Amino acid sequence: GDSFDERNNLTHAEAYQCALQFYKSQQKKYNMNIITGKIIEPQKIALYGESGVGKTTLGSQFPKPLIIDAERSSTHIDTPRVFVDNWQQLLSAMAECAACEFETVVLDTVDWAELKCSEYVCALYKKGGIEEFGYGKGYRYLSEEFFKLLKAADALVGAGKNVVFLAHSQLKKIEPPDEGAAFDRYEPKLSKNVTPLVVEWCDALLFMYRKTYVEQSDNGRGKAKGGKRRVICANSATFCLAKSRWTNVPDEFDADVKAILPYLPTATPTPKTAETPKSSEPQTKEPETPRTPQQKLADLLALGSFTEEEMLAYLYGKNKKAKAFVAAGTEFGAIPAELIERMTEPENWERIEASLRANRK
């Protein structure tokens, strides 16, 4: 009210309304629905171990299980099951499980699933083996096709089902990046491209084995003892690959499903059934939102375990020809769509992957 120009002088009420409108205009508006607190939902579990350790038996003890048996390894157990013989049968069975009454879907085994996925990809491209593609192209096609299994498993979780992947184990030589001595570690019996997909997908990667110890004999030779107690390792150790997103889970516990039940939801939601349309007119399905070129590029980077920063460094000029494809400082979401289309062509992407790997050395 102190302005010489009376047009600028406002009453208290008018000034309050102006300030309120300015405050609202400065507030950041979000379209996303922010949810806080812990969310209880069905769990995704990968359980692996040597043949005969009891993986199938343990899988049959989960709440109301249905075993998708690919190896006819559940015939000795009184449990509901469905047999599958190929990759397409497996995907079809996974899709049908979303509407079933079972609470847990157990795939026995996921390494068999990868084998049948590989056979499907080779048949699709008329190749005699995955190595015939050359330059790792076949393994990339395999990973892209294997994604369908993980998406089907996610759909089951959305329908209220726990999903358990069983797998055999294999010993893999690990060479630490700090140039320490190499050592052997148990991992799921999967290819190097599929293993990280399963590890990232699951809420818990559990290694099941028989507990043994070595007793020194009088002649100095070691003799294995025990082997009757079966245990599960839930966190990575030097001898196995494992992980868990569960709170306060012990590093090791007896191989008893009762030890896992506390981390599963006490009551799984009932899948929603489609309501009968009130109108007699045919219902049209809403078209899916097309994926952006940046999302497609992000999927390829995930398959090769590369980061967006590594991709941007390549585009800024950190490549064999020291050629800059975009201006320095360009963000990942601003990479031109035309450039991404050229980059993701199979023959071009192979060279880019090789350059990204070379940049790490």
C-alpha positions in Angstrom: 0.0 0.0 0.0 3.0 2.3 -0.1 3.2 2.7 -3.9 2.8 6.2 -5.4 0.8 4.5 -8.2 -2.5 3.6 -6.6 -3.0 0.8 -9.2 -0.3 -1.2 -7.4 -1.8 -0.8 -3.9 -3.9 -3.8 -2.8 -6.0 -4.6 0.2 -4.8 -7.4 2.6 -7.3 -9.8 1.1 -6.3 -9.0 -2.5 -2.6 -9.3 -1.6 -3.2 -12.7 0.0 -5.0 -14.0 -3.1 -2.1 -12.9 -5.3 0.4 -14.5 -3.1 -1.6 -17.7 -3.0 -1.9 -17.9 -6.8 1.9 -17.3 -7.1 2.6 -20.1 -4.6 0.4 -22.6 -6.4 2.0 -21.7 -9.8 5.4 -22.5 -8.4 4.5 -25.9 -6.9 5.8 -28.8 -8.9 3.1 -31.1 -10.2 3.5 -34.8 -10.4 1.5 -37.2 -12.5 3.0 -40.3 -10.8 1.3 -41.9 -7.8 3.8 -42.0 -5.0 3.4 -44.8 -2.5 5.2 -45.1 0.8 5.6 -48.0 3.2 6.4 -51.7 2.8 4.5 -53.6 0.1 3.6 -57.2 0.8 3.5 -59.2 -2.5 4.2 -62.7 -3.9 7.9 -63.6 -4.1 10.2 -64.6 -7.0 12.6 -67.2 -5.8 15.4 -69.0 -7.7 16.7 -72.2 -5.9 19.6 -74.1 -7.3 21.8 -77.0 -6.2 23.3 -80.3 -7.4 21.2 -83.1 -8.8 19.5 -85.1 -6.0 19.9 -82.5 -3.3 16.1 -82.2 -2.9 15.1 -79.1 -4.9 12.0 -80.6 -6.4 10.8 -82.0 -3.0 11.3 -78.6 -1.4 9.5 -76.8 -4.3 6.5 -79.1 -3.8 6.2 -77.9 -0.2 5.5 -74.3 -1.0 2.0 -73.0 -0.4 -0.5 -74.7 -2.8 2.2 -75.5 -5.5 1.8 -76.4 -9.2 5.0 -77.8 -10.7 5.7 -77.2 -14.4 7.8 -80.3 -14.9 10.2 -80.1 -17.8 12.4 -83.0 -16.8 9.9 -85.5 -15.3 11.7 -85.1 -12.0 8.5 -84.8 -9.9 7.0 -88.3 -10.6 8.2 -89.6 -7.2 6.2 -86.8 -5.4 2.5 -86.7 -4.7 2.0 -83.1 -6.1 0.0 -81.3 -8.8 2.1 -81.0 -12.0 1.9 -80.3 -15.7 4.5 -81.7 -18.2 6.0 -79.5 -20.9 8.2 -80.6 -23.8 9.3 -77.4 -25.6 9.7 -73.7 -25.2 6.3 -72.7 -26.6 4.5 -75.2 -24.3 6.3 -73.7 -21.4 5.2 -70.1 -22.2 1.7 -71.3 -22.8 1.6 -73.1 -19.4 3.0 -70.1 -17.6 0.3 -67.9 -19.2 -2.5 -70.3 -18.2 -1.3 -70.5 -14.6 -2.4 -66.8 -14.0 -6.0 -67.9 -13.7 -5.4 -71.2 -11.8 -6.2 -71.8 -8.1 -2.6 -72.6 -7.1 -0.6 -70.1 -5.0 2.9 -71.1 -6.1 4.1 -71.9 -9.6 7.4 -74.0 -9.6 9.4 -74.3 -12.8 11.6 -77.4 -12.7 14.1 -76.5 -14.1 15.0 -73.1 -15.5 18.3 -74.4 -17.1 16.1 -76.8 -19.1 14.0 -73.8 -20.1 17.1 -72.0 -21.4 18.1 -75.1 -23.4 14.7 -75.3 -25.1 14.7 -71.5 -25.6 18.1 -71.9 -27.4 16.6 -74.7 -29.6 13.6 -72.5 -30.4 15.9 -69.6 -31.4 18.1 -71.8 -33.6 15.1 -73.3 -35.3 13.6 -69.9 -35.9 16.8 -68.6 -37.6 17.6 -72.0 -39.2 20.9 -72.5 -37.3 22.4 -75.8 -36.2 23.6 -74.3 -32.9 23.7 -71.0 -30.9 27.4 -70.6 -31.8 26.6 -70.5 -35.6 25.3 -67.0 -35.3 28.8 -65.6 -34.7 30.0 -62.6 -32.6 27.7 -63.4 -29.7 24.6 -62.5 -31.8 23.0 -65.9 -31.0 23.3 -65.3 -27.3 21.7 -61.9 -27.7 18.8 -63.4 -29.5 18.6 -66.1 -26.8 18.5 -63.4 -24.0 15.8 -61.4 -25.8 13.6 -64.6 -26.2 14.3 -65.6 -22.6 12.9 -62.3 -21.4 9.5 -63.7 -22.4 9.8 -66.2 -19.6 10.6 -63.6 -17.0 7.7 -61.4 -18.2 5.4 -64.4 -17.9 6.7 -65.0 -14.3 6.1 -61.3 -13.5 2.5 -61.7 -14.8 2.0 -64.6 -12.4 3.3 -62.4 -9.5 0.8 -59.7 -10.6 -1.9 -62.4 -10.4 -1.0 -63.2 -6.8 1.3 -66.3 -7.3 4.7 -67.0 -5.8 7.1 -68.1 -8.5 9.9 -70.5 -7.8 12.6 -71.3 -10.4 14.6 -74.5 -9.7 18.0 -75.0 -11.3 21.0 -77.2 -11.3 24.4 -75.9 -10.1 27.7 -75.6 -11.8 31.2 -74.7 -10.7 32.5 -71.5 -12.3 36.0 -70.1 -12.1 36.0 -66.5 -10.7 38.9 -64.1 -11.4 38.7 -61.2 -8.9 39.3 -57.7 -10.5 41.9 -56.9 -7.9 44.2 -59.5 -9.5 43.8 -61.9 -6.5 44.0 -65.6 -6.9 41.2 -67.2 -8.9 38.7 -69.5 -7.2 35.8 -71.7 -8.0 32.2 -70.7 -7.1 28.8 -72.5 -7.4 26.4 -70.7 -9.7 23.1 -71.7 -11.5 23.7 -73.8 -14.5 22.9 -71.1 -17.0 24.8 -69.3 -19.8 26.7 -66.1 -19.0 24.0 -64.0 -20.6 21.0 -65.5 -18.9 22.5 -65.9 -15.4 22.5 -62.1 -14.7 18.9 -61.8 -16.0 17.7 -64.5 -13.5 19.8 -63.1 -10.6 18.4 -59.5 -11.1 14.8 -60.8 -11.6 14.5 -62.8 -8.4 13.9 -61.6 -4.9 16.0 -64.4 -3.5 18.7 -66.5 -5.1 19.2 -69.5 -2.8 21.9 -72.2 -3.0 21.0 -75.6 -1.6 23.7 -78.1 -0.6 24.7 -80.8 1.8 26.7 -79.6 4.7 30.1 -81.4 4.9 33.4 -80.9 6.7 36.8 -82.3 6.2 38.5 -84.4 8.9 42.3 -84.8 8.8 43.4 -88.4 8.9 46.6 -89.8 10.4 48.4 -89.9 7.0 47.6 -86.3 6.4 44.9 -86.8 3.8 41.5 -85.2 4.2 38.3 -87.2 4.6 34.8 -85.7 4.0 32.3 -86.2 6.8 28.7 -85.4 7.2 26.7 -84.7 4.1 23.3 -85.6 5.6 22.2 -82.2 6.7 20.9 -80.1 3.8 21.2 -76.3 4.2 20.4 -73.2 2.1 22.8 -70.3 1.7 20.8 -67.0 1.2 23.7 -64.5 0.9 26.7 -64.6 -1.4 29.8 -66.3 0.0 33.1 -67.2 -1.6 31.8 -70.7 -2.5 28.4 -69.7 -4.0 26.4 -67.0 -5.7 23.4 -66.1 -3.6 21.3 -63.0 -2.6 18.2 -62.0 -0.8 16.0 -58.9 -0.6 14.4 -60.2 2.6 14.9 -58.5 5.9 16.9 -60.2 8.6 17.3 -63.4 6.7 20.2 -65.6 8.1 23.1 -66.2 5.8 22.5 -70.0 6.2 19.6 -72.1 7.4 18.2 -75.6 7.2 16.6 -76.6 3.9 13.1 -76.5 5.3 10.3 -74.6 3.6 9.2 -73.5 7.1 12.3 -71.2 7.1 11.1 -69.5 3.9 7.4 -69.2 4.7 7.9 -66.1 6.9 9.1 -64.1 3.9 6.1 -65.0 1.7 2.8 -63.1 1.9 0.4 -64.7 4.4 -2.5 -64.3 2.0 -2.1 -63.9 -1.7 -4.6 -61.7 -3.5 -7.2 -63.4 -5.6 -6.8 -62.7 -9.3 -9.4 -60.3 -10.6 -11.8 -61.7 -13.2 -13.0 -59.6 -16.1 -16.4 -58.1 -15.6 -19.1 -58.7 -18.2 -19.5 -55.6 -20.3 -22.8 -53.8 -19.8 -22.9 -52.9 -23.4 -23.5 -55.5 -26.1 -21.0 -53.7 -28.4 -17.6 -55.5 -28.8 -15.0 -54.3 -26.5 -11.8 -53.0 -28.2 -8.5 -53.6 -26.5 -6.5 -50.4 -25.9 -3.4 -50.3 -28.0 -0.1 -50.7 -26.0 2.0 -47.7 -25.7 4.9 -48.1 -28.2 8.4 -48.3 -26.6 10.6 -45.4 -27.3 14.0 -45.9 -29.1 15.7 -45.0 -25.8 13.9 -47.8 -24.0 14.9 -50.3 -26.7 18.5 -49.1 -26.4 18.3 -49.4 -22.6 17.2 -53.1 -23.0 20.2 -53.8 -25.2 22.5 -52.2 -22.7 21.0 -54.3 -19.9 21.6 -57.5 -21.8 25.2 -56.6 -22.1 25.5 -55.3 -18.6 26.5 -51.8 -19.9 25.5 -48.5 -18.3 24.0 -45.4 -19.9 27.1 -43.5 -18.9 29.3 -46.0 -20.9 27.0 -45.6 -23.9 27.1 -41.8 -23.7 30.9 -41.9 -23.4 31.0 -43.9 -26.6 28.8 -41.4 -28.4 30.8 -38.5 -27.2 33.9 -39.9 -28.9 35.3 -42.7 -26.8 35.4 -45.2 -29.6 37.8 -46.7 -32.1 37.5 -43.8 -34.6 37.3 -41.2 -31.9 34.2 -40.0 -33.6 31.6 -37.9 -31.8 28.0 -39.0 -32.7 26.3 -36.4 -30.4 27.4 -33.2 -28.7 29.2 -33.6 -25.4 26.6 -33.2 -22.6 23.7 -34.7 -24.5 21.6 -36.7 -22.1 20.6 -40.3 -22.7 16.9 -39.5 -23.3 17.9 -36.9 -25.9 19.8 -39.3 -28.2 18.2 -38.9 -31.7 15.8 -41.7 -32.6 17.3 -42.0 -36.1 20.8 -42.6 -34.6 19.5 -45.3 -32.2 17.8 -47.1 -35.1 21.1 -47.3 -37.0 23.0 -48.3 -33.8 20.7 -51.2 -32.9 21.0 -52.9 -36.3 22.6 -56.3 -35.5 25.8 -55.7 -37.5 26.3 -52.2 -36.0 25.4 -53.2 -32.5 28.1 -56.0 -32.5 30.8 -53.4 -33.2 29.4 -51.1 -30.6 29.4 -53.9 -27.9 33.0 -54.7 -28.8 34.0 -51.1 -28.4 32.1 -50.8 -25.1 34.0 -53.8 -23.8 37.3 -52.5 -25.0 36.6 -49.2 -23.2 36.6 -51.0 -19.9 40.1 -52.3 -20.3 
